[in-house]
Amino acid sequence: MSEEESFERWKEDWKERKEEFEADQAETLRRIRDRKNLEKRIERRVDKIMKEMAKAISEEVYSERKEKIRETA
Amino acid sequence: MNLLADTNIFGIAVDPKDKRRKSVWKTLGKVASEKMELNVAEITIEEIKENPHQPTKEKELKLLKLLITNTYSINPEIKNLSRRLETHTTLEPIDAQIVATAIINNQTFWSGDYYILREKTINQIKQILKQTNYTFKYKKE
């Protein structure tokens, strides 16, 4: 058997084993839920960071502008 | 009785190796004979669509299409309760969202998830609902 043939056979075997593995449906769906929970947590964390950054930037710009106005006056 | 099925119920129903399958089908039989109404949260359909095992996913979606009456989406009331459940219980964001969907829509939450329906979490949920007019009804597989 050539290397390519044995690889193809291995892939088929793996596909079958994978199907067997994913047959525990309650567990598979729990894993999907866990991933969604994680995505939600990351999404919220990113939102929080973006808001904090936006606030910090606007405060910086505001104080710079205030400084310029004071200088020109 | 109106049931809101958690995603795992459809997984258990199509899995021949799951010991809870017989019990789930008994309830689904009652749904089919219109003694009970079966509903789901929108997220359940999204989760089933993400099942990597194509033939099983198709079976689950077919079952869902045949038996469910309503699909509930998120509204501000559900969102609000979900946030409270997340803060004061051990529920994760999506679990809290599904439980809140069942509570707000006056449904019995039906799940085979030991993590969600453990005594500690059930008591925490009930504690939060004490300050409201809602009740938490559940059916455990």
Backbone of each chain as ProteinMPNN parsed JSONL, in Angstrom:
{"seq_chain_A": "MSEEESFERWKEDWKERKEEFEADQAETLRRIRDRKNLEKRIERRVDKIMKEMAKAISEEVYSERKEKIRETA", "coords_chain_A": {"N_chain_A": [[0.836, -1.195, 0.0], [0.571, 2.171, -0.917], [1.957, 5.246, 0.41], [0.219, 7.334, 0.131], [-2.223, 6.015, -0.228], [-2.512, 4.707, 2.235], [-2.714, 6.894, 3.854], [-5.133, 7.991, 2.989], [-6.84, 5.947, 3.795], [-6.482, 6.073, 6.52], [-7.552, 8.56, 6.989], [-10.24, 8.072, 6.445], [-10.829, 6.222, 8.448], [-10.437, 7.883, 10.624], [-12.492, 9.702, 10.256], [-14.708, 8.106, 10.75], [-14.225, 7.448, 13.426], [-14.379, 9.942, 14.519], [-17.037, 10.571, 14.097], [-18.2, 8.731, 15.761], [-17.218, 9.642, 18.166], [-18.497, 12.107, 18.322], [-21.031, 11.319, 18.798], [-22.073, 11.473, 21.33], [-24.37, 13.408, 22.0], [-25.506, 15.229, 23.88], [-23.258, 16.084, 25.214], [-21.774, 17.173, 23.122], [-23.416, 19.33, 22.411], [-23.236, 20.742, 24.77], [-20.599, 21.555, 24.684], [-20.698, 23.293, 22.531], [-22.325, 25.248, 23.685], [-20.628, 26.085, 25.762], [-18.618, 27.306, 24.283], [-20.037, 29.415, 23.182], [-20.69, 30.809, 25.486], [-18.174, 31.654, 26.253], [-17.501, 33.28, 24.053], [-19.363, 35.31, 24.412], [-18.496, 36.39, 26.829], [-15.975, 37.365, 26.092], [-16.716, 39.223, 24.14], [-18.073, 41.112, 25.716], [-15.975, 41.947, 27.344], [-14.274, 43.137, 25.478], [-15.897, 45.23, 24.62], [-16.03, 46.73, 26.992], [-13.346, 47.477, 27.289], [-13.034, 49.029, 24.964], [-14.79, 51.146, 25.5], [-13.56, 52.26, 27.756], [-11.158, 53.047, 26.626], [-12.038, 54.907, 24.723], [-13.061, 56.83, 26.437], [-10.756, 57.634, 27.814], [-9.237, 58.674, 25.698], [-10.893, 60.802, 24.829], [-10.842, 62.393, 27.097], [-8.173, 63.12, 27.155], [-7.895, 64.555, 24.73], [-9.662, 66.636, 25.281], [-8.439, 67.921, 27.461], [-6.093, 68.771, 26.23], [-7.068, 70.572, 24.336], [-8.163, 72.439, 26.006], [-5.897, 73.41, 27.19], [-4.646, 74.645, 24.99], [-6.475, 76.657, 24.428], [-6.186, 78.184, 26.711], [-3.539, 78.987, 26.404], [-3.655, 80.579, 24.063], [-5.312, 82.582, 24.972]], "CA_chain_A": [[0.0, 0.0, 0.0], [1.379, 3.39, -0.972], [1.787, 6.174, 1.537], [-0.994, 8.125, -0.138], [-3.385, 5.139, 0.037], [-2.653, 4.487, 3.685], [-3.175, 8.149, 4.435], [-6.56, 8.093, 2.682], [-7.547, 4.991, 4.654], [-6.409, 6.623, 7.877], [-8.515, 9.668, 7.053], [-11.579, 7.462, 6.532], [-10.928, 5.696, 9.824], [-10.55, 9.008, 11.553], [-13.833, 10.255, 10.069], [-15.622, 7.215, 11.474], [-13.99, 7.59, 14.868], [-14.844, 11.271, 14.882], [-18.498, 10.487, 14.169], [-18.485, 7.97, 16.981], [-16.909, 10.545, 19.262], [-19.507, 13.163, 18.406], [-22.349, 10.737, 19.002], [-22.6, 11.931, 22.613], [-24.951, 14.68, 21.579], [-25.684, 16.175, 24.987], [-21.925, 16.609, 25.489], [-21.42, 18.023, 21.973], [-24.175, 20.582, 22.513], [-22.698, 21.48, 25.927], [-19.356, 22.187, 24.224], [-21.107, 24.446, 21.704], [-22.784, 26.248, 24.651], [-19.455, 26.629, 26.463], [-17.935, 28.215, 23.359], [-20.878, 30.615, 23.076], [-20.517, 31.536, 26.752], [-16.86, 32.293, 26.181], [-17.601, 34.356, 23.05], [-20.13, 36.39, 25.031], [-17.638, 37.039, 27.83], [-14.938, 38.118, 25.366], [-17.405, 40.358, 23.496], [-18.32, 42.12, 26.758], [-14.692, 42.491, 27.799], [-13.799, 44.034, 24.411], [-16.772, 46.415, 24.712], [-15.614, 47.486, 28.169], [-12.038, 48.065, 26.987], [-13.241, 50.074, 23.958], [-15.415, 52.291, 26.172], [-12.543, 52.882, 28.611], [-10.188, 53.71, 25.742], [-12.697, 56.086, 24.147], [-13.165, 57.823, 27.51], [-9.407, 58.134, 28.071], [-8.842, 59.514, 24.555], [-11.656, 62.054, 24.816], [-10.355, 63.218, 28.213], [-6.873, 63.642, 26.751], [-8.14, 65.578, 23.708], [-10.325, 67.753, 25.94], [-7.471, 68.683, 28.266], [-5.168, 69.426, 25.281], [-7.797, 71.697, 23.755], [-8.315, 73.411, 27.093], [-4.549, 73.973, 27.338], [-4.427, 75.537, 23.837], [-7.335, 77.841, 24.603], [-5.559, 78.974, 27.782], [-2.315, 79.576, 25.842], [-4.019, 81.661, 23.124], [-5.907, 83.674, 25.727]], "C_chain_A": [[0.885, 1.265, 0.0], [1.071, 4.298, 0.23], [0.472, 6.962, 1.412], [-2.262, 7.317, 0.19], [-3.609, 4.954, 1.536], [-3.143, 5.752, 4.391], [-4.688, 8.318, 4.222], [-7.38, 7.171, 3.583], [-7.594, 5.515, 6.1], [-7.44, 7.744, 8.061], [-9.944, 9.139, 7.2], [-11.844, 6.94, 7.938], [-11.209, 6.815, 10.801], [-11.953, 9.619, 11.494], [-14.854, 9.422, 10.861], [-15.491, 7.395, 12.978], [-14.538, 8.92, 15.364], [-16.377, 11.259, 15.038], [-18.934, 9.771, 15.442], [-18.318, 8.875, 18.196], [-18.004, 11.594, 19.447], [-20.912, 12.628, 18.618], [-22.931, 11.099, 20.364], [-23.132, 13.345, 22.396], [-25.116, 15.7, 22.695], [-24.343, 16.857, 25.283], [-21.486, 17.565, 24.361], [-22.124, 19.378, 22.084], [-23.717, 21.414, 23.71], [-21.404, 22.212, 25.523], [-19.663, 23.415, 23.376], [-21.554, 25.588, 22.622], [-21.598, 26.902, 25.362], [-18.713, 27.635, 25.583], [-18.717, 29.523, 23.237], [-20.764, 31.483, 24.334], [-19.204, 32.315, 26.739], [-16.871, 33.475, 25.215], [-18.29, 35.576, 23.652], [-19.261, 37.158, 26.037], [-16.566, 37.898, 27.158], [-15.535, 39.38, 24.75], [-17.633, 41.486, 24.509], [-17.035, 42.781, 27.215], [-14.155, 43.496, 26.773], [-14.596, 45.338, 24.451], [-16.314, 47.335, 25.83], [-14.285, 48.208, 27.893], [-12.193, 49.224, 26.009], [-13.832, 51.338, 24.6], [-14.397, 53.031, 27.016], [-11.531, 53.653, 27.772], [-10.764, 54.993, 25.175], [-12.768, 57.21, 25.17], [-11.798, 58.47, 27.753], [-8.954, 59.069, 26.962], [-9.573, 60.848, 24.59], [-11.206, 62.978, 25.948], [-9.033, 63.897, 27.857], [-7.037, 64.793, 25.763], [-8.736, 66.828, 24.357], [-9.324, 68.592, 26.728], [-6.454, 69.398, 27.377], [-5.803, 70.685, 24.705], [-7.923, 72.842, 24.783], [-7.0, 74.184, 27.275], [-4.283, 75.012, 26.236], [-5.218, 76.829, 23.987], [-6.71, 78.786, 25.64], [-4.331, 79.716, 27.255], [-2.638, 80.768, 24.937], [-4.638, 82.86, 23.845], [-4.779, 84.443, 26.431]], "O_chain_A": [[1.809, 1.4, 0.802], [0.08, 4.13, 0.941], [-0.251, 7.213, 2.377], [-3.217, 7.822, 0.78], [-4.732, 5.034, 2.032], [-3.878, 5.695, 5.378], [-5.42, 8.723, 5.124], [-8.45, 7.537, 4.069], [-8.608, 5.408, 6.789], [-8.093, 7.867, 9.097], [-10.746, 9.673, 7.964], [-12.898, 7.168, 8.531], [-12.075, 6.721, 11.671], [-12.528, 10.0, 12.513], [-15.731, 9.957, 11.54], [-16.479, 7.483, 13.706], [-15.082, 9.021, 16.464], [-16.931, 11.847, 15.967], [-19.9, 10.157, 16.101], [-19.138, 8.884, 19.115], [-18.386, 11.926, 20.569], [-21.877, 13.392, 18.62], [-24.147, 11.043, 20.549], [-22.424, 14.334, 22.586], [-24.896, 16.893, 22.489], [-24.297, 18.054, 25.567], [-20.905, 18.62, 24.616], [-21.516, 20.429, 21.88], [-23.794, 22.642, 23.681], [-21.15, 23.335, 25.96], [-18.991, 24.441, 23.478], [-21.216, 26.748, 22.386], [-21.567, 28.12, 25.543], [-18.244, 28.67, 26.057], [-18.13, 30.604, 23.195], [-20.744, 32.711, 24.263], [-19.139, 33.471, 27.157], [-16.323, 34.536, 25.513], [-17.872, 36.715, 23.441], [-19.282, 38.388, 26.093], [-16.285, 39.014, 27.596], [-14.949, 40.46, 24.822], [-17.417, 42.659, 24.206], [-16.983, 43.989, 27.445], [-13.65, 44.559, 27.134], [-14.026, 46.423, 24.33], [-16.217, 48.55, 25.656], [-14.121, 49.384, 28.219], [-11.574, 50.274, 26.182], [-13.424, 52.455, 24.282], [-14.351, 54.261, 27.014], [-11.1, 54.747, 28.136], [-10.099, 56.028, 25.139], [-12.57, 58.38, 24.843], [-11.691, 59.689, 27.882], [-8.366, 60.119, 27.224], [-8.963, 61.901, 24.404], [-11.189, 64.198, 25.787], [-8.793, 65.058, 28.191], [-6.427, 65.852, 25.91], [-8.356, 67.949, 24.016], [-9.354, 69.822, 26.672], [-5.999, 70.492, 27.708], [-5.159, 71.728, 24.599], [-7.803, 74.023, 24.458], [-6.98, 75.398, 27.479], [-3.77, 76.1, 26.499], [-4.726, 77.925, 23.722], [-6.706, 80.005, 25.473], [-4.092, 80.879, 27.583], [-2.002, 81.818, 25.018], [-4.512, 84.001, 23.399], [-5.042, 85.418, 27.135]]}, "seq_chain_B": "MNLLADTNIFGIAVDPKDKRRKSVWKTLGKVASEKMELNVAEITIEEIKENPHQPTKEKELKLLKLLITNTYSINPEIKNLSRRLETHTTLEPIDAQIVATAIINNQTFWSGDYYILREKTINQIKQILKQTNYTFKYKKE", "coords_chain_B": {"N_chain_B": [[-49.218, 21.714, 30.413], [-46.602, 23.933, 29.591], [-43.629, 23.63, 27.914], [-40.231, 24.729, 27.865], [-37.745, 23.78, 25.96], [-34.378, 22.941, 26.576], [-31.349, 23.097, 24.643], [-29.927, 20.657, 24.754], [-31.89, 18.676, 25.032], [-32.817, 17.976, 22.5], [-30.546, 16.814, 21.532], [-30.296, 14.585, 23.224], [-32.604, 13.223, 22.496], [-32.051, 12.257, 19.911], [-29.907, 10.629, 20.254], [-28.912, 7.406, 20.359], [-27.408, 6.188, 22.323], [-27.777, 7.483, 24.679], [-28.941, 7.325, 27.969], [-31.122, 8.692, 28.881], [-32.838, 8.973, 26.851], [-35.258, 7.473, 26.447], [-37.014, 8.487, 28.372], [-37.126, 11.15, 27.524], [-38.377, 10.836, 25.05], [-40.847, 9.928, 25.89], [-41.981, 12.211, 26.968], [-41.904, 13.787, 24.657], [-43.725, 12.414, 23.158], [-46.083, 13.084, 24.437], [-46.138, 15.723, 23.716], [-46.456, 15.503, 20.98], [-49.001, 14.404, 20.945], [-50.416, 16.543, 21.642], [-50.81, 17.095, 24.366], [-49.105, 18.524, 25.736], [-47.215, 21.583, 25.326], [-44.514, 22.482, 23.299], [-41.729, 24.601, 23.338], [-39.018, 26.778, 22.26], [-35.959, 28.651, 22.914], [-34.556, 31.209, 20.879], [-31.782, 30.967, 20.648], [-31.299, 28.245, 20.898], [-31.85, 27.104, 18.407], [-29.8, 28.257, 16.926], [-27.596, 27.081, 18.19], [-27.95, 24.328, 17.638], [-27.641, 24.397, 14.891], [-24.946, 24.734, 14.771], [-23.899, 22.29, 15.27], [-21.385, 20.004, 14.604], [-21.725, 17.499, 13.501], [-23.162, 16.45, 10.798], [-25.402, 14.592, 9.899], [-26.718, 14.105, 12.353], [-27.303, 16.66, 13.187], [-29.188, 17.384, 11.243], [-31.265, 15.623, 11.927], [-31.926, 16.57, 14.464], [-32.798, 19.184, 13.852], [-35.005, 18.602, 12.293], [-36.695, 17.339, 14.084], [-37.141, 19.429, 15.842], [-38.466, 21.248, 14.147], [-40.797, 19.823, 13.66], [-42.051, 19.595, 16.165], [-42.082, 21.983, 17.768], [-43.872, 24.87, 19.02], [-43.592, 27.652, 19.563], [-40.938, 30.055, 19.07], [-38.837, 31.76, 21.116], [-37.607, 35.046, 21.26], [-35.016, 37.28, 22.436], [-35.92, 39.817, 24.727], [-36.136, 43.143, 26.274], [-36.915, 42.632, 28.952], [-36.236, 39.951, 29.414], [-33.505, 40.157, 29.017], [-32.767, 41.791, 31.138], [-33.45, 40.195, 33.423], [-31.799, 38.039, 32.881], [-29.241, 39.162, 33.177], [-29.276, 39.634, 35.898], [-29.457, 37.046, 36.881], [-27.035, 36.073, 36.025], [-25.272, 37.573, 37.573], [-25.943, 36.901, 40.215], [-26.042, 34.128, 40.413], [-24.598, 30.861, 39.666], [-24.765, 30.624, 36.992], [-23.77, 30.649, 33.552], [-23.385, 33.145, 30.858], [-25.078, 32.445, 28.477], [-26.57, 30.283, 29.417], [-27.952, 31.53, 31.49], [-29.468, 33.274, 29.98], [-31.218, 31.54, 28.595], [-32.598, 30.334, 30.726], [-33.795, 32.612, 31.812], [-35.452, 33.287, 29.669], [-37.306, 31.189, 29.756], [-38.479, 31.648, 32.287], [-39.594, 34.296, 32.117], [-41.451, 33.908, 30.072], [-43.244, 32.255, 31.263], [-42.811, 29.435, 31.222], [-42.093, 25.909, 31.646], [-38.899, 25.008, 32.38], [-37.054, 22.743, 30.594], [-34.558, 20.46, 30.853], [-31.504, 18.557, 30.367], [-29.231, 19.142, 31.531], [-26.888, 18.856, 33.942], [-25.382, 20.779, 35.122], [-26.79, 23.192, 34.99], [-29.264, 22.553, 36.223], [-28.685, 21.976, 38.998], [-28.944, 21.583, 42.553], [-27.924, 23.773, 44.049], [-27.81, 25.912, 42.186], [-30.515, 26.057, 41.429], [-31.704, 26.871, 43.842], [-30.475, 29.364, 44.114], [-31.569, 30.724, 41.916], [-34.283, 30.726, 42.626], [-34.177, 32.304, 44.878], [-33.562, 34.827, 43.833], [-35.877, 35.296, 42.385], [-37.713, 35.712, 44.351], [-38.101, 38.368, 44.911], [-39.731, 39.119, 42.883], [-42.633, 38.662, 40.665], [-42.42, 36.32, 39.406], [-41.967, 32.732, 38.816], [-39.821, 29.859, 39.108], [-40.02, 27.134, 37.184], [-39.224, 23.774, 36.592], [-38.067, 20.911, 34.683], [-36.327, 18.055, 34.991], [-33.985, 16.009, 33.272]], "CA_chain_B": [[-47.898, 22.259, 30.777], [-45.813, 24.462, 28.479], [-42.209, 23.382, 28.165], [-39.202, 25.374, 27.049], [-36.679, 22.771, 25.922], [-32.989, 23.349, 26.422], [-30.774, 22.514, 23.424], [-29.498, 19.264, 24.96], [-33.038, 17.764, 24.92], [-32.85, 17.476, 21.114], [-29.382, 15.933, 21.437], [-30.631, 13.335, 23.93], [-33.657, 12.547, 21.725], [-31.547, 11.571, 18.71], [-28.71, 9.856, 20.593], [-29.342, 6.074, 20.826], [-26.62, 5.731, 23.471], [-28.113, 8.245, 25.888], [-29.896, 6.603, 28.819], [-32.287, 9.541, 29.147], [-33.597, 9.067, 25.599], [-36.6, 6.913, 26.598], [-37.795, 9.448, 29.147], [-37.34, 12.329, 26.677], [-39.367, 10.488, 24.037], [-42.136, 9.826, 26.561], [-42.493, 13.589, 27.019], [-42.135, 14.25, 23.28], [-44.968, 11.743, 22.757], [-47.174, 13.916, 24.972], [-46.144, 16.946, 22.9], [-47.022, 15.117, 19.68], [-50.446, 14.199, 21.079], [-50.928, 17.865, 22.05], [-51.102, 17.212, 25.794], [-48.133, 19.523, 26.193], [-46.722, 22.445, 24.251], [-43.048, 22.579, 23.338], [-41.189, 25.841, 22.781], [-37.558, 26.923, 22.432], [-35.383, 29.991, 22.8], [-33.912, 31.371, 19.569], [-30.381, 30.516, 20.728], [-31.286, 26.784, 20.738], [-31.764, 26.807, 16.965], [-28.431, 28.644, 16.532], [-26.659, 26.077, 18.722], [-28.104, 23.077, 16.873], [-27.058, 24.642, 13.557], [-23.486, 24.669, 14.889], [-23.495, 20.903, 15.51], [-20.505, 19.609, 13.492], [-22.097, 16.191, 12.968], [-24.23, 16.799, 9.862], [-26.651, 13.798, 9.94], [-27.392, 14.294, 13.644], [-27.831, 18.032, 13.168], [-30.412, 17.365, 10.438], [-32.303, 14.942, 12.714], [-32.323, 17.49, 15.545], [-33.559, 20.291, 13.275], [-36.279, 18.058, 11.817], [-37.477, 17.127, 15.302], [-37.493, 20.767, 16.317], [-39.449, 21.802, 13.212], [-42.046, 19.075, 13.787], [-42.714, 19.641, 17.468], [-42.185, 23.235, 18.532], [-44.956, 25.81, 18.715], [-43.057, 29.026, 19.54], [-39.517, 30.331, 19.276], [-38.78, 33.029, 21.842], [-36.407, 35.885, 21.102], [-34.655, 38.097, 23.6], [-36.526, 41.155, 24.844], [-35.455, 43.827, 27.385], [-37.245, 42.005, 30.235], [-35.406, 38.735, 29.494], [-32.124, 40.628, 29.131], [-32.608, 42.296, 32.492], [-33.425, 39.063, 34.354], [-30.615, 37.249, 32.547], [-28.087, 39.839, 33.8], [-29.365, 39.417, 37.35], [-29.137, 35.633, 37.126], [-25.591, 35.934, 35.836], [-24.573, 38.216, 38.686], [-26.221, 36.304, 41.528], [-26.027, 32.657, 40.429], [-23.392, 30.314, 39.011], [-25.067, 30.431, 35.567], [-22.967, 31.323, 32.524], [-24.278, 34.069, 30.133], [-26.117, 31.858, 27.605], [-27.454, 29.483, 30.28], [-28.808, 32.503, 32.185], [-30.39, 33.808, 28.97], [-32.256, 30.535, 28.316], [-33.413, 30.201, 31.945], [-34.605, 33.84, 31.89], [-36.481, 33.185, 28.618], [-38.341, 30.28, 30.279], [-39.165, 32.292, 33.418], [-40.397, 35.442, 31.664], [-42.566, 33.427, 29.24], [-44.044, 31.339, 32.084], [-42.603, 28.088, 30.706], [-41.32, 24.983, 32.481], [-37.596, 24.818, 31.745], [-36.794, 21.298, 30.481], [-33.148, 20.301, 30.488], [-30.753, 17.396, 30.849], [-27.93, 19.681, 31.937], [-26.695, 18.758, 35.402], [-24.739, 22.008, 35.577], [-27.82, 24.227, 35.197], [-30.297, 22.137, 37.177], [-28.208, 21.416, 40.269], [-29.686, 22.163, 43.673], [-27.367, 25.069, 44.429], [-28.239, 26.908, 41.201], [-31.98, 26.195, 41.513], [-31.98, 27.701, 45.025], [-30.042, 30.746, 43.829], [-32.562, 31.31, 40.997], [-35.507, 30.955, 43.406], [-33.881, 33.427, 45.777], [-33.673, 36.07, 43.042], [-37.268, 35.492, 41.971], [-38.517, 36.067, 45.529], [-38.419, 39.799, 44.849], [-40.543, 39.369, 41.686], [-43.869, 37.87, 40.577], [-42.136, 35.149, 38.582], [-41.549, 31.496, 39.478], [-38.971, 29.006, 38.283], [-40.523, 25.763, 37.09], [-38.267, 23.027, 35.781], [-38.217, 19.463, 34.507], [-34.945, 17.591, 34.851], [-33.788, 14.669, 32.691]], "C_chain_B": [[-47.168, 22.747, 29.511], [-44.334, 24.316, 28.793], [-41.331, 24.253, 27.287], [-38.001, 24.435, 27.088], [-35.308, 23.404, 25.757], [-32.427, 22.596, 25.204], [-30.457, 21.027, 23.585], [-30.64, 18.248, 24.837], [-33.096, 17.153, 23.513], [-31.677, 16.534, 20.858], [-29.674, 14.574, 22.053], [-31.631, 12.525, 23.084], [-33.114, 11.752, 20.537], [-30.345, 10.666, 18.998], [-29.096, 8.472, 21.148], [-28.59, 5.588, 22.064], [-27.002, 6.43, 24.78], [-29.224, 7.555, 26.686], [-31.191, 7.395, 29.067], [-33.243, 9.61, 27.957], [-35.061, 8.611, 25.753], [-37.537, 7.916, 27.296], [-38.121, 10.694, 28.31], [-38.431, 12.035, 25.636], [-40.767, 10.342, 24.623], [-42.798, 11.222, 26.598], [-42.794, 14.102, 25.609], [-43.411, 13.622, 22.706], [-46.176, 12.555, 23.205], [-47.297, 15.212, 24.166], [-46.823, 16.641, 21.563], [-48.536, 14.914, 19.766], [-51.144, 15.435, 21.665], [-51.381, 17.949, 23.507], [-50.177, 18.259, 26.421], [-47.721, 20.378, 25.001], [-45.211, 22.58, 24.399], [-42.576, 23.847, 22.633], [-39.678, 25.882, 22.987], [-37.155, 28.395, 22.413], [-34.649, 30.027, 21.458], [-32.488, 30.797, 19.54], [-30.258, 29.002, 20.529], [-31.125, 26.397, 19.269], [-30.348, 27.13, 16.456], [-27.435, 27.579, 16.973], [-26.743, 24.772, 17.935], [-27.477, 23.236, 15.485], [-25.536, 24.575, 13.583], [-22.984, 23.255, 15.164], [-22.626, 20.416, 14.339], [-20.892, 18.28, 12.836], [-23.364, 16.326, 12.12], [-25.506, 15.932, 9.969], [-27.436, 13.984, 11.232], [-28.03, 15.676, 13.706], [-29.165, 18.068, 12.398], [-31.579, 16.723, 11.203], [-32.845, 15.884, 13.789], [-33.187, 18.629, 15.01], [-34.944, 19.839, 12.805], [-37.244, 17.885, 13.006], [-38.022, 18.457, 15.836], [-38.619, 21.373, 15.465], [-40.821, 21.129, 13.397], [-42.8, 19.383, 15.078], [-42.893, 21.004, 18.121], [-43.336, 24.147, 18.053], [-44.39, 27.226, 18.572], [-41.54, 29.053, 19.679], [-39.436, 31.699, 19.937], [-37.47, 33.771, 21.607], [-36.177, 36.666, 22.382], [-35.425, 39.417, 23.571], [-35.89, 41.838, 26.069], [-35.701, 43.189, 28.763], [-36.383, 40.742, 30.458], [-33.947, 39.133, 29.738], [-31.821, 41.066, 30.566], [-32.516, 41.156, 33.521], [-32.169, 38.208, 34.136], [-29.357, 37.834, 33.212], [-28.075, 39.601, 35.316], [-28.997, 37.981, 37.704], [-27.629, 35.395, 37.008], [-24.8, 36.454, 37.034], [-24.737, 37.434, 39.982], [-26.272, 34.778, 41.56], [-24.747, 32.172, 39.731], [-23.619, 30.136, 37.503], [-24.151, 31.258, 34.659], [-23.916, 32.183, 31.669], [-25.392, 33.424, 29.315], [-27.092, 30.991, 28.417], [-28.456, 30.405, 30.981], [-29.873, 33.054, 31.227], [-31.541, 32.822, 28.692], [-33.184, 30.372, 29.525], [-34.333, 31.425, 32.071], [-35.732, 33.816, 30.856], [-37.636, 32.305, 29.101], [-39.157, 30.982, 31.365], [-40.109, 33.401, 32.943], [-41.612, 34.991, 30.843], [-43.437, 32.385, 29.941], [-43.993, 29.882, 31.571], [-41.874, 27.221, 31.741], [-40.011, 24.682, 31.741], [-37.232, 23.335, 31.781], [-35.363, 21.085, 29.997], [-32.536, 19.013, 31.045], [-29.388, 17.829, 31.337], [-27.796, 19.696, 33.459], [-26.093, 20.043, 35.971], [-25.799, 23.082, 35.883], [-28.792, 23.807, 36.304], [-29.724, 21.417, 38.402], [-28.856, 22.219, 41.396], [-29.231, 23.588, 44.025], [-27.885, 26.181, 43.49], [-29.747, 27.142, 41.282], [-32.348, 27.099, 42.693], [-31.594, 29.158, 44.808], [-31.074, 31.45, 42.933], [-33.832, 31.669, 41.783], [-35.35, 32.163, 44.321], [-34.052, 34.762, 45.048], [-35.133, 36.362, 42.703], [-38.192, 35.855, 43.131], [-38.962, 37.52, 45.488], [-39.309, 40.136, 43.65], [-41.843, 38.547, 41.73], [-43.655, 36.574, 39.781], [-41.784, 33.925, 39.432], [-40.674, 30.686, 38.528], [-39.505, 27.575, 38.34], [-39.553, 24.993, 36.195], [-38.591, 21.547, 35.726], [-36.832, 18.953, 34.154], [-34.88, 16.198, 34.233], [-32.575, 14.003, 33.296]], "O_chain_B": [[-47.131, 22.05, 28.497], [-43.849, 24.814, 29.809], [-41.638, 24.49, 26.119], [-37.329, 24.308, 28.111], [-35.103, 24.28, 24.917], [-32.979, 21.575, 24.793], [-30.688, 20.233, 22.672], [-30.385, 17.075, 24.567], [-33.387, 15.968, 23.354], [-31.783, 15.586, 20.08], [-29.342, 13.538, 21.478], [-31.518, 11.305, 22.973], [-33.651, 10.699, 20.194], [-29.826, 10.013, 18.092], [-29.559, 8.376, 22.284], [-29.058, 4.696, 22.771], [-26.59, 6.004, 25.86], [-30.292, 7.245, 26.158], [-32.221, 6.822, 29.421], [-34.311, 10.217, 28.035], [-35.98, 9.266, 25.262], [-38.67, 8.149, 26.874], [-39.23, 11.225, 28.372], [-39.294, 12.873, 25.374], [-41.758, 10.599, 23.941], [-43.983, 11.383, 26.306], [-43.806, 14.766, 25.386], [-44.089, 14.225, 21.874], [-47.154, 12.702, 22.473], [-48.393, 15.73, 23.957], [-47.652, 17.413, 21.08], [-49.268, 15.201, 18.819], [-52.289, 15.376, 22.113], [-52.232, 18.77, 23.849], [-50.45, 18.796, 27.494], [-47.85, 19.977, 23.844], [-44.701, 22.771, 25.503], [-42.962, 24.132, 21.499], [-39.128, 25.121, 23.783], [-37.905, 29.259, 21.959], [-34.181, 29.0, 20.968], [-32.054, 30.222, 18.542], [-29.232, 28.524, 20.046], [-30.368, 25.487, 18.931], [-29.776, 26.381, 15.665], [-26.534, 27.217, 16.217], [-25.717, 24.179, 17.603], [-26.854, 22.307, 14.971], [-24.903, 24.382, 12.546], [-21.777, 23.038, 15.278], [-23.087, 20.415, 13.197], [-20.434, 17.977, 11.734], [-24.481, 16.32, 12.638], [-26.594, 16.487, 10.117], [-28.667, 14.017, 11.219], [-29.142, 15.843, 14.207], [-30.132, 18.691, 12.835], [-32.714, 17.196, 11.145], [-34.054, 15.984, 13.997], [-34.185, 19.001, 15.628], [-35.922, 20.581, 12.901], [-38.423, 18.233, 12.938], [-39.186, 18.577, 16.22], [-39.585, 21.929, 15.987], [-41.862, 21.78, 13.303], [-44.03, 19.429, 15.092], [-43.781, 21.163, 18.958], [-43.7, 24.178, 16.878], [-44.668, 27.917, 17.591], [-40.942, 28.189, 20.32], [-39.913, 32.688, 19.38], [-36.382, 33.21, 21.735], [-37.019, 36.705, 23.279], [-35.561, 40.048, 22.523], [-35.176, 41.182, 26.828], [-34.824, 43.2, 29.627], [-35.874, 40.511, 31.555], [-33.251, 38.527, 30.554], [-30.769, 40.754, 31.123], [-31.629, 41.148, 34.374], [-31.561, 37.722, 35.089], [-28.522, 37.098, 33.739], [-27.025, 39.397, 35.927], [-28.316, 37.729, 38.698], [-27.036, 34.634, 37.772], [-23.803, 35.864, 37.451], [-23.792, 37.313, 40.762], [-26.518, 34.192, 42.614], [-23.931, 32.971, 39.272], [-22.773, 29.568, 36.811], [-23.81, 32.401, 34.962], [-25.129, 31.986, 31.734], [-26.55, 33.821, 29.449], [-28.291, 30.969, 28.137], [-29.647, 30.103, 31.058], [-31.022, 33.269, 31.612], [-32.696, 33.229, 28.571], [-34.402, 30.284, 29.373], [-35.511, 31.286, 32.399], [-36.841, 34.273, 31.135], [-38.803, 32.632, 28.885], [-40.387, 30.917, 31.36], [-41.279, 33.436, 33.325], [-42.673, 35.612, 30.908], [-44.257, 31.718, 29.31], [-45.016, 29.202, 31.503], [-41.141, 27.727, 32.591], [-40.021, 24.168, 30.622], [-37.115, 22.74, 32.852], [-35.002, 21.475, 28.886], [-32.992, 18.467, 32.05], [-28.495, 17.005, 31.535], [-28.487, 20.436, 34.16], [-26.269, 20.356, 37.148], [-25.718, 23.783, 36.892], [-29.105, 24.59, 37.201], [-30.228, 20.365, 38.795], [-29.259, 23.368, 41.217], [-30.048, 24.478, 44.264], [-28.332, 27.236, 43.94], [-30.208, 28.282, 41.212], [-33.195, 27.982, 42.565], [-32.289, 30.07, 45.256], [-31.411, 32.613, 43.156], [-34.383, 32.76, 41.633], [-36.284, 32.942, 44.508], [-34.621, 35.707, 45.594], [-35.572, 37.511, 42.727], [-39.333, 36.262, 42.91], [-40.045, 37.869, 45.96], [-39.613, 41.306, 43.42], [-42.112, 37.838, 42.699], [-44.602, 35.832, 39.521], [-41.367, 34.043, 40.584], [-40.774, 30.811, 37.308], [-39.454, 26.906, 39.372], [-39.114, 25.501, 35.163], [-39.284, 21.003, 36.586], [-36.238, 19.36, 33.155], [-35.633, 15.307, 34.626], [-32.247, 12.872, 32.935]]}, "name": "protein", "num_of_chains": 2, "seq": "MSEEESFERWKEDWKERKEEFEADQAETLRRIRDRKNLEKRIERRVDKIMKEMAKAISEEVYSERKEKIRETAMNLLADTNIFGIAVDPKDKRRKSVWKTLGKVASEKMELNVAEITIEEIKENPHQPTKEKELKLLKLLITNTYSINPEIKNLSRRLETHTTLEPIDAQIVATAIINNQTFWSGDYYILREKTINQIKQILKQTNYTFKYKKE"}
